[in-house]
Amino acid sequence: MAKRARTVQRRRPAKAKKKRPKRVRAIPAGFHTVTPGLSVRGAAEALEFYKRALGAQEVMRMPGPDGKSIMHAEIRVGNSHIFLADEFPDMGCRSPQSLGGSTAALYLYVPDVDSAFKRAVEAGAQVKMPVMDMFWGDRFGRVADPFGHEWGLATHKEDLTPQEIGKRAQAWFAQMPKPNP
């Protein structure tokens, strides 16, 4: 039997693969569709209380512009996240003590915030804050339903590090109008 000649194939250099941009989830990993947000008087104390009383785990906290107050904090109770912040009356965030009753904001992550926002307004919700890209990586807007509950509607657009969020937050605060004394 005749032996077959072996052909040598030369390898071509591998083509450089183009990196595709990482797809950002509309709802951040670990979150559910609705995330409650609470305004409280004394957020630092409230965080410690929720740890003791509910076994909450603190995920993060972001100081307010004065460096003392808490502009945003996140805790996890079980598999649910809760946002928490000190009251900021100039920004419409008041605690139950200020209002004489309970206060809360519900955050709803959706795939397309612009269409969800439009649908809510068409159904009778009042615009509290128009939809805009926010420094923390969400496209966000806020409405009040006819029953007085406020809803923050958002689509997550960017995954940012705490340092990137902090830098953007400083720039955002710097451009905000200063309250009159």
N, C-alpha and C positions, 0 to 999 in steps of 0.2 A: 504494500500500500504506500502510496506516495504521501510524503509529509506536506502539509500545507504551509505555505510561507506565512509567517506571522507579520501582520502589518503593524507598524508603530504609529500610533496616533499622538500627535503633539497636542498638548493641552494649550488651550487659548487662555490668555490672562483673564481672570474673572472681571466682569464688568462691575464697576462701582455701583452699588445699589443706592438709589435715591431714598433718603429717609423721608418717610411720610410723617406729616405732623401727627403727634399723638392726639387721638380723639378724646376730647373732654366730655365727660358725662354731664347730661343736663341736670341730673340729680347726683350730688357728690356721693362718693362711696361711703357706705355706712349710715346714710340718712334715709329716712322714710319720706313719703310725699309731703306730709304736713309736719312742721316743727314749731312748737309753741315758743313764744318769746315773752318774757316777763320783765316789766319795769318795776324796780323796787327802790325803796329808800334804804341805803346801806347795802349795796351789792356785795361787798367783800364779806360782811357778816352773814348775808344770806347764803353765799357760796359755802361757807363753813357749816352753817346750819343744815343745808341740803346734804352735805357729806355725812354729817352725823345722823340726821333724821331719816334720810332716804338711802343712804349708802351710795350717794352720787359720786361719780368720778369727774374731777375737773379735767377738761380737755384743753382749754386755753382761756386766757383772759387778755384783753387789750385795754390799756389805760386810756382815759379820756384826755382831752387836750390839756387839762390842768395837771396831769400826771398822777392824780390821786383817785379820781373817780374811775369807774369801770364803764367804758363805752360799750364793750361787748365781751361776753364770756360765754363759754359753752360747757355744759355738764352733760354727762350721760347717766341716765337712770335705766338700768337694764340695757335694752338695745335701742333706747330712744334718746335722742338729743333734745336738750332744752337750751334756748338762748336766754341770757339774762343780762340786764344792764341797770346801772343807776338811773334814777329819773333825771331827765334833761328837759325841764319845762319849756325852755326856749325852742326846743325841737319837737315839742308835742308829746314827749315821753314823761308821763306822770305816774307816780306810784299809787296804789290803792289808798294810802294815807292822804295823798293830795286830793284825790277825787271823791273820797268818802265811800269807796266801794272797790271791788275787784277790777283789775285791768289786765288785758292780755292782748297780744297780737299773734295771729296765726300766720305762719310762713308756708306757702304752698309752692313747691318746686314743680315746674311743668316743662315739657319739651320746647314750647314756643310761648314765651311770656307775652309777647306783643299781641298774639291772637287771643290768649286767655284773658289778658287785661281788657281788650276791646269787648270780648264777650261779657265780662263782668259788668262793665260800664253800660253796655246796651241792655243788660238785664235789670239795671237800676242802681248799681253801686256808684258811690260818689268818689271821684278822684281825690286822693289825699296827696299823692306824690306821683308824677308821671313816670313812665318807664324810662330808665336810663342805665347806662353802663356804670357800675359802681367799682370803687377801688379794691374791693375784696374779691373781684372776679365774677360777680353775678351781674346779669342784666335784671333790673329790679324796679318795681313800682308798687304803690300801695293804694288800696281802695277801702272804703267803709261800706259795709252792706247796709241795707235799709233797717236792720235791727241793731245797729251800733257797733257791731264787731268789725275790727280792722283786719285786713288780709294783706300780707306782703306776698306778691307774686314774683317768682324769680325763675330764671334759667341760668344754670351755672355755665360760664363761658371759659374760664381760665382756672387752672390749678396753680396757685401761687404759694410761695414760701411765706412764713410769718414775717420775714424781713422785707420781702417785696410788698406785702400788705401794709406793714408799718410805714414804709417809705411813701407809698401812695396815700395812706391816711394823712400823713403830715402835709403833703401837697394839697389834699382835699380840704383840710382844716384851714390852711393858709389862704385859700381862695374864698372861704365862707365869709359873708358879711358879719361884721362885729356887732353884737347887740348894743343898743343904746343904754347908757347907765340910768 
